[in-house]
């Protein structure tokens, strides 16, 4: 598996390789809005590539104090997703982040070994 972070200049040309993953995230956000944010460098697109296929994506957003994972989807196995998450954590640390926040379904809490805080809807 290859872990990557796609630069804003490559979003449009590569969109077709990973856009299908956003279909699973449509409850949380609009794919075209995310695409615009990625191109403007307001969010970052991380992925897992297995040969020519993108098998997982994660969208992050940096704030002053933390790195926020705003969505994740894919068919990659557990260990590959953990590898991607470790890459994101290391990158966030290099940007001065002291905390990570993960938004999404409860199942991701177990997968990424996070502690739930705050109000969570059903």
PyMOL commands that place a pseudoatom at each C-alpha (Angstrom):
pseudoatom trace, name=CA, resn=UNK, resi=1, chain=A, elem=C, hetatm=0, pos=[0.000, 0.000, 0.000]
pseudoatom trace, name=CA, resn=UNK, resi=2, chain=A, elem=C, hetatm=0, pos=[1.130, 3.503, -0.801]
pseudoatom trace, name=CA, resn=UNK, resi=3, chain=A, elem=C, hetatm=0, pos=[0.154, 6.372, 1.522]
pseudoatom trace, name=CA, resn=UNK, resi=4, chain=A, elem=C, hetatm=0, pos=[-0.185, 9.762, -0.170]
pseudoatom trace, name=CA, resn=UNK, resi=5, chain=A, elem=C, hetatm=0, pos=[-1.307, 13.318, 0.438]
pseudoatom trace, name=CA, resn=UNK, resi=6, chain=A, elem=C, hetatm=0, pos=[-2.527, 14.933, -2.753]
pseudoatom trace, name=CA, resn=UNK, resi=7, chain=A, elem=C, hetatm=0, pos=[-1.584, 18.546, -3.402]
pseudoatom trace, name=CA, resn=UNK, resi=8, chain=A, elem=C, hetatm=0, pos=[-4.265, 21.046, -4.404]
pseudoatom trace, name=CA, resn=UNK, resi=9, chain=A, elem=C, hetatm=0, pos=[-2.860, 21.296, -7.929]
pseudoatom trace, name=CA, resn=UNK, resi=10, chain=A, elem=C, hetatm=0, pos=[-3.658, 17.601, -8.538]
pseudoatom trace, name=CA, resn=UNK, resi=11, chain=A, elem=C, hetatm=0, pos=[-7.223, 17.449, -7.198]
pseudoatom trace, name=CA, resn=UNK, resi=12, chain=A, elem=C, hetatm=0, pos=[-9.008, 17.951, -10.525]
pseudoatom trace, name=CA, resn=UNK, resi=13, chain=A, elem=C, hetatm=0, pos=[-6.789, 15.664, -12.597]
pseudoatom trace, name=CA, resn=UNK, resi=14, chain=A, elem=C, hetatm=0, pos=[-6.975, 12.816, -10.043]
pseudoatom trace, name=CA, resn=UNK, resi=15, chain=A, elem=C, hetatm=0, pos=[-10.582, 13.314, -8.869]
pseudoatom trace, name=CA, resn=UNK, resi=16, chain=A, elem=C, hetatm=0, pos=[-11.923, 10.346, -10.835]
pseudoatom trace, name=CA, resn=UNK, resi=17, chain=A, elem=C, hetatm=0, pos=[-9.632, 7.930, -8.961]
pseudoatom trace, name=CA, resn=UNK, resi=18, chain=A, elem=C, hetatm=0, pos=[-11.091, 8.624, -5.523]
pseudoatom trace, name=CA, resn=UNK, resi=19, chain=A, elem=C, hetatm=0, pos=[-14.364, 10.575, -5.907]
pseudoatom trace, name=CA, resn=UNK, resi=20, chain=A, elem=C, hetatm=0, pos=[-16.447, 7.393, -5.521]
pseudoatom trace, name=CA, resn=UNK, resi=21, chain=A, elem=C, hetatm=0, pos=[-15.378, 7.203, -1.873]
pseudoatom trace, name=CA, resn=UNK, resi=22, chain=A, elem=C, hetatm=0, pos=[-17.158, 10.488, -1.203]
pseudoatom trace, name=CA, resn=UNK, resi=23, chain=A, elem=C, hetatm=0, pos=[-20.475, 8.846, -2.070]
pseudoatom trace, name=CA, resn=UNK, resi=24, chain=A, elem=C, hetatm=0, pos=[-20.279, 7.062, 1.307]
pseudoatom trace, name=CA, resn=UNK, resi=25, chain=A, elem=C, hetatm=0, pos=[-19.624, 10.392, 3.038]
pseudoatom trace, name=CA, resn=UNK, resi=26, chain=A, elem=C, hetatm=0, pos=[-22.499, 12.364, 1.500]
pseudoatom trace, name=CA, resn=UNK, resi=27, chain=A, elem=C, hetatm=0, pos=[-24.374, 12.291, 4.827]
pseudoatom trace, name=CA, resn=UNK, resi=28, chain=A, elem=C, hetatm=0, pos=[-21.547, 14.342, 6.351]
pseudoatom trace, name=CA, resn=UNK, resi=29, chain=A, elem=C, hetatm=0, pos=[-20.602, 16.720, 3.558]
pseudoatom trace, name=CA, resn=UNK, resi=30, chain=A, elem=C, hetatm=0, pos=[-21.015, 17.641, -0.084]
pseudoatom trace, name=CA, resn=UNK, resi=31, chain=A, elem=C, hetatm=0, pos=[-18.298, 16.224, -2.365]
pseudoatom trace, name=CA, resn=UNK, resi=32, chain=A, elem=C, hetatm=0, pos=[-18.117, 19.344, -4.544]
pseudoatom trace, name=CA, resn=UNK, resi=33, chain=A, elem=C, hetatm=0, pos=[-17.727, 21.554, -1.492]
pseudoatom trace, name=CA, resn=UNK, resi=34, chain=A, elem=C, hetatm=0, pos=[-14.874, 19.358, -0.256]
pseudoatom trace, name=CA, resn=UNK, resi=35, chain=A, elem=C, hetatm=0, pos=[-13.326, 19.424, -3.735]
pseudoatom trace, name=CA, resn=UNK, resi=36, chain=A, elem=C, hetatm=0, pos=[-13.372, 23.221, -3.653]
pseudoatom trace, name=CA, resn=UNK, resi=37, chain=A, elem=C, hetatm=0, pos=[-11.832, 23.266, -0.153]
pseudoatom trace, name=CA, resn=UNK, resi=38, chain=A, elem=C, hetatm=0, pos=[-9.100, 20.842, -1.260]
pseudoatom trace, name=CA, resn=UNK, resi=39, chain=A, elem=C, hetatm=0, pos=[-8.242, 22.990, -4.276]
pseudoatom trace, name=CA, resn=UNK, resi=40, chain=A, elem=C, hetatm=0, pos=[-8.088, 26.078, -2.040]
pseudoatom trace, name=CA, resn=UNK, resi=41, chain=A, elem=C, hetatm=0, pos=[-5.814, 24.236, 0.446]
pseudoatom trace, name=CA, resn=UNK, resi=42, chain=A, elem=C, hetatm=0, pos=[-8.419, 24.649, 3.195]
pseudoatom trace, name=CA, resn=UNK, resi=43, chain=A, elem=C, hetatm=0, pos=[-8.496, 20.853, 3.595]
pseudoatom trace, name=CA, resn=UNK, resi=44, chain=A, elem=C, hetatm=0, pos=[-6.086, 18.048, 2.743]
pseudoatom trace, name=CA, resn=UNK, resi=45, chain=A, elem=C, hetatm=0, pos=[-6.751, 14.772, 0.940]
pseudoatom trace, name=CA, resn=UNK, resi=46, chain=A, elem=C, hetatm=0, pos=[-4.918, 11.697, 2.160]
pseudoatom trace, name=CA, resn=UNK, resi=47, chain=A, elem=C, hetatm=0, pos=[-5.197, 8.310, 0.564]
pseudoatom trace, name=CA, resn=UNK, resi=48, chain=A, elem=C, hetatm=0, pos=[-4.149, 4.709, 0.302]
pseudoatom trace, name=CA, resn=UNK, resi=49, chain=A, elem=C, hetatm=0, pos=[-3.253, 3.340, -3.084]
pseudoatom trace, name=CA, resn=UNK, resi=50, chain=A, elem=C, hetatm=0, pos=[-3.070, -0.368, -3.885]
pseudoatom trace, name=CA, resn=UNK, resi=51, chain=A, elem=C, hetatm=0, pos=[-1.571, -0.608, -7.366]
pseudoatom trace, name=CA, resn=UNK, resi=52, chain=A, elem=C, hetatm=0, pos=[-3.640, 1.677, -9.605]
pseudoatom trace, name=CA, resn=UNK, resi=53, chain=A, elem=C, hetatm=0, pos=[-6.604, 1.746, -7.191]
pseudoatom trace, name=CA, resn=UNK, resi=54, chain=A, elem=C, hetatm=0, pos=[-7.252, 4.257, -4.415]
pseudoatom trace, name=CA, resn=UNK, resi=55, chain=A, elem=C, hetatm=0, pos=[-8.703, 2.049, -1.664]
pseudoatom trace, name=CA, resn=UNK, resi=56, chain=A, elem=C, hetatm=0, pos=[-9.140, 4.627, 1.083]
pseudoatom trace, name=CA, resn=UNK, resi=57, chain=A, elem=C, hetatm=0, pos=[-9.354, 8.384, 1.572]
pseudoatom trace, name=CA, resn=UNK, resi=58, chain=A, elem=C, hetatm=0, pos=[-9.200, 10.700, 4.558]
pseudoatom trace, name=CA, resn=UNK, resi=59, chain=A, elem=C, hetatm=0, pos=[-9.968, 14.419, 4.511]
pseudoatom trace, name=CA, resn=UNK, resi=60, chain=A, elem=C, hetatm=0, pos=[-8.253, 16.577, 7.134]
pseudoatom trace, name=CA, resn=UNK, resi=61, chain=A, elem=C, hetatm=0, pos=[-8.417, 20.212, 8.166]
pseudoatom trace, name=CA, resn=UNK, resi=62, chain=A, elem=C, hetatm=0, pos=[-5.833, 22.104, 10.191]
pseudoatom trace, name=CA, resn=UNK, resi=63, chain=A, elem=C, hetatm=0, pos=[-6.799, 24.679, 12.780]
pseudoatom trace, name=CA, resn=UNK, resi=64, chain=A, elem=C, hetatm=0, pos=[-4.541, 26.695, 15.026]
pseudoatom trace, name=CA, resn=UNK, resi=65, chain=A, elem=C, hetatm=0, pos=[-4.351, 23.986, 17.696]
pseudoatom trace, name=CA, resn=UNK, resi=66, chain=A, elem=C, hetatm=0, pos=[-5.324, 20.672, 16.150]
pseudoatom trace, name=CA, resn=UNK, resi=67, chain=A, elem=C, hetatm=0, pos=[-5.721, 18.485, 13.109]
pseudoatom trace, name=CA, resn=UNK, resi=68, chain=A, elem=C, hetatm=0, pos=[-9.296, 17.480, 12.430]
pseudoatom trace, name=CA, resn=UNK, resi=69, chain=A, elem=C, hetatm=0, pos=[-10.213, 14.375, 10.443]
pseudoatom trace, name=CA, resn=UNK, resi=70, chain=A, elem=C, hetatm=0, pos=[-13.482, 15.415, 8.812]
pseudoatom trace, name=CA, resn=UNK, resi=71, chain=A, elem=C, hetatm=0, pos=[-14.181, 12.232, 6.874]
pseudoatom trace, name=CA, resn=UNK, resi=72, chain=A, elem=C, hetatm=0, pos=[-12.789, 8.837, 5.979]
pseudoatom trace, name=CA, resn=UNK, resi=73, chain=A, elem=C, hetatm=0, pos=[-13.982, 6.072, 3.670]
pseudoatom trace, name=CA, resn=UNK, resi=74, chain=A, elem=C, hetatm=0, pos=[-12.622, 3.093, 1.813]
pseudoatom trace, name=CA, resn=UNK, resi=75, chain=A, elem=C, hetatm=0, pos=[-12.170, -0.621, 1.586]
pseudoatom trace, name=CA, resn=UNK, resi=76, chain=A, elem=C, hetatm=0, pos=[-8.597, -0.884, 2.878]
pseudoatom trace, name=CA, resn=UNK, resi=77, chain=A, elem=C, hetatm=0, pos=[-7.813, -3.298, 5.688]
pseudoatom trace, name=CA, resn=UNK, resi=78, chain=A, elem=C, hetatm=0, pos=[-7.414, -2.255, 9.316]
pseudoatom trace, name=CA, resn=UNK, resi=79, chain=A, elem=C, hetatm=0, pos=[-3.608, -2.189, 9.383]
pseudoatom trace, name=CA, resn=UNK, resi=80, chain=A, elem=C, hetatm=0, pos=[-3.391, -0.131, 6.192]
pseudoatom trace, name=CA, resn=UNK, resi=81, chain=A, elem=C, hetatm=0, pos=[-5.816, 2.442, 7.588]
pseudoatom trace, name=CA, resn=UNK, resi=82, chain=A, elem=C, hetatm=0, pos=[-3.750, 2.568, 10.799]
pseudoatom trace, name=CA, resn=UNK, resi=83, chain=A, elem=C, hetatm=0, pos=[-0.635, 3.191, 8.674]
pseudoatom trace, name=CA, resn=UNK, resi=84, chain=A, elem=C, hetatm=0, pos=[-2.409, 6.073, 6.931]
pseudoatom trace, name=CA, resn=UNK, resi=85, chain=A, elem=C, hetatm=0, pos=[-3.543, 7.470, 10.272]
pseudoatom trace, name=CA, resn=UNK, resi=86, chain=A, elem=C, hetatm=0, pos=[0.013, 7.328, 11.660]
pseudoatom trace, name=CA, resn=UNK, resi=87, chain=A, elem=C, hetatm=0, pos=[1.222, 9.288, 8.614]
pseudoatom trace, name=CA, resn=UNK, resi=88, chain=A, elem=C, hetatm=0, pos=[-1.448, 11.936, 9.257]
pseudoatom trace, name=CA, resn=UNK, resi=89, chain=A, elem=C, hetatm=0, pos=[-0.536, 12.135, 12.963]
pseudoatom trace, name=CA, resn=UNK, resi=90, chain=A, elem=C, hetatm=0, pos=[3.173, 12.579, 12.138]
pseudoatom trace, name=CA, resn=UNK, resi=91, chain=A, elem=C, hetatm=0, pos=[2.357, 15.275, 9.579]
pseudoatom trace, name=CA, resn=UNK, resi=92, chain=A, elem=C, hetatm=0, pos=[0.076, 17.063, 12.071]
pseudoatom trace, name=CA, resn=UNK, resi=93, chain=A, elem=C, hetatm=0, pos=[2.831, 17.030, 14.691]
pseudoatom trace, name=CA, resn=UNK, resi=94, chain=A, elem=C, hetatm=0, pos=[5.249, 18.524, 12.155]
pseudoatom trace, name=CA, resn=UNK, resi=95, chain=A, elem=C, hetatm=0, pos=[2.729, 21.360, 11.638]
pseudoatom trace, name=CA, resn=UNK, resi=96, chain=A, elem=C, hetatm=0, pos=[2.655, 22.096, 15.372]
pseudoatom trace, name=CA, resn=UNK, resi=97, chain=A, elem=C, hetatm=0, pos=[-0.610, 20.337, 16.227]
pseudoatom trace, name=CA, resn=UNK, resi=98, chain=A, elem=C, hetatm=0, pos=[-0.899, 19.007, 19.739]
pseudoatom trace, name=CA, resn=UNK, resi=99, chain=A, elem=C, hetatm=0, pos=[-4.296, 17.318, 19.342]
pseudoatom trace, name=CA, resn=UNK, resi=100, chain=A, elem=C, hetatm=0, pos=[-6.299, 15.331, 16.821]
pseudoatom trace, name=CA, resn=UNK, resi=101, chain=A, elem=C, hetatm=0, pos=[-10.057, 15.425, 16.451]
pseudoatom trace, name=CA, resn=UNK, resi=102, chain=A, elem=C, hetatm=0, pos=[-11.996, 12.827, 14.499]
pseudoatom trace, name=CA, resn=UNK, resi=103, chain=A, elem=C, hetatm=0, pos=[-15.485, 13.467, 13.131]
pseudoatom trace, name=CA, resn=UNK, resi=104, chain=A, elem=C, hetatm=0, pos=[-17.430, 10.530, 11.786]
pseudoatom trace, name=CA, resn=UNK, resi=105, chain=A, elem=C, hetatm=0, pos=[-19.204, 7.307, 12.593]
pseudoatom trace, name=CA, resn=UNK, resi=106, chain=A, elem=C, hetatm=0, pos=[-18.654, 5.615, 15.960]
pseudoatom trace, name=CA, resn=UNK, resi=107, chain=A, elem=C, hetatm=0, pos=[-16.957, 2.629, 14.330]
pseudoatom trace, name=CA, resn=UNK, resi=108, chain=A, elem=C, hetatm=0, pos=[-13.978, 4.820, 13.484]
pseudoatom trace, name=CA, resn=UNK, resi=109, chain=A, elem=C, hetatm=0, pos=[-13.390, 5.447, 17.195]
pseudoatom trace, name=CA, resn=UNK, resi=110, chain=A, elem=C, hetatm=0, pos=[-12.556, 1.769, 17.693]
pseudoatom trace, name=CA, resn=UNK, resi=111, chain=A, elem=C, hetatm=0, pos=[-10.532, 1.517, 14.500]
pseudoatom trace, name=CA, resn=UNK, resi=112, chain=A, elem=C, hetatm=0, pos=[-8.366, 4.538, 15.242]
pseudoatom trace, name=CA, resn=UNK, resi=113, chain=A, elem=C, hetatm=0, pos=[-8.196, 3.997, 19.023]
pseudoatom trace, name=CA, resn=UNK, resi=114, chain=A, elem=C, hetatm=0, pos=[-9.780, 7.349, 19.860]
pseudoatom trace, name=CA, resn=UNK, resi=115, chain=A, elem=C, hetatm=0, pos=[-11.627, 8.426, 22.987]
pseudoatom trace, name=CA, resn=UNK, resi=116, chain=A, elem=C, hetatm=0, pos=[-15.096, 9.857, 22.488]
pseudoatom trace, name=CA, resn=UNK, resi=117, chain=A, elem=C, hetatm=0, pos=[-15.679, 13.320, 23.925]
pseudoatom trace, name=CA, resn=UNK, resi=118, chain=A, elem=C, hetatm=0, pos=[-18.516, 15.775, 23.479]
pseudoatom trace, name=CA, resn=UNK, resi=119, chain=A, elem=C, hetatm=0, pos=[-22.049, 15.240, 22.237]
pseudoatom trace, name=CA, resn=UNK, resi=120, chain=A, elem=C, hetatm=0, pos=[-22.659, 12.473, 19.727]
pseudoatom trace, name=CA, resn=UNK, resi=121, chain=A, elem=C, hetatm=0, pos=[-25.917, 12.026, 17.843]
pseudoatom trace, name=CA, resn=UNK, resi=122, chain=A, elem=C, hetatm=0, pos=[-27.356, 8.690, 16.794]
for i in range(1, 122): cmd.bond("trace and resi %d" % i, "trace and resi %d" % (i + 1))
show_as sticks, trace
zoom trace
